[in-house]
């Protein structure tokens, strides 16, 4: 099978380029972040399936000229598309001195470039015609990043028949995708009309994860999650996996930095985590542990899902003091005499949800989980008295996790 190799050290740009090329040309992309990684892929390509190499010039762990030198030295006929902001390197860098003479299909694209330009040049190099299918190819690795996507997912039965396997906004497990991979189905499909929706969703989620991973260590540990002695007792009681606890602690600690764009919310979070009263912080982190453990057992194994539960757990009662945070139901609210306290409890899902929606880079669904965390499947919850079929799957898991922690 023909493949395209892309080397680009800007992860978000690499993801955009590879996703759009796969979608437009229906050719699998091998995406790497360095010249040395690209050379390793060329060395492994015994069947000579790599039909073109698209490469940045300046990259850590091996520049683009190193990749091109490998192609020349091994007499490969693979066309090379150089994407760089410095056209002078074609004259100044020794490896590129005979760039255009070496292969008539070698091309240079000035950076920054549009996706459309990159796709057009790649199609020209490969002499590939425009695709006319109503469906767009999507690699399995993109679906494995998530447990829910805003589009329908299909598999291809034959040239003109596609079968839907996942509904849009429906939770799915990694096992579903891996089941098809084991059957030899490496690619999935979405409607051409849905590609823009998926692309915008995917790029937004990628940027959030990249934002967190690029935070300085000082910011990541400023509000480091530490497992209190009482929390450790519950961890042992619940039989939670130690690796899961470690993963949640790490994700929660890094996710906290996302709240910095709202000083009021960040200040409330710092106060809760550093409070002398262990209830609020222990209660919150235990919900995160249990929700992520449930997600794990459901096959919802992505970091983005864990991050949503961690953020929702840490923020869901952030405006309440420890005593009011213990109030869970309408029946319990009815026993409170202070009208101020009643108002605080009834309105906190609204208030916290609005604060969360003002945050930059916050993962989708966190606001809805928080807004729904006092709902109940029989419609007796608040603030909207939703019935079970109107509560999202993520919110359902969170509600179940909180109820489990409250009953312990």
Secondary structure, DSSP 8 states (H G I E B T S, - for coil): --EEEEE-S-HHHHHHHHHHHHHHH--EEEEESSHHHHHHHHHH-TT--EEEEEEESS-TTS-HHHHHHHHHHTT---EEEEEES-TTHHHHSGGGTTHHHH-TT-EEEESS--HHHHHHHHHHHHT------SEEEEEHHHHTT-S--SS-EEEEEETTEEEEEE-TT----HHHHHHHHHTT--EEEEEGGGHHHHHHHHHHHHHHHHHHHTS-HHHHHTT-----HHHHHHHHHHT--HHHHHHHHHHHHHHGGGGGGSHHHHHHHHHHHT-S-HHHHHHHHHHHHHHHHHHHHHT---HHHHHHHHHHHHHTTTTS-HHHHT--SHHHHTT---HHHHHHHHHHHHHHHHHHHTSTT--TTHHHHHHHTT--TBS--SSS--BGGGS-HHHHHHHHHHHHHHH-
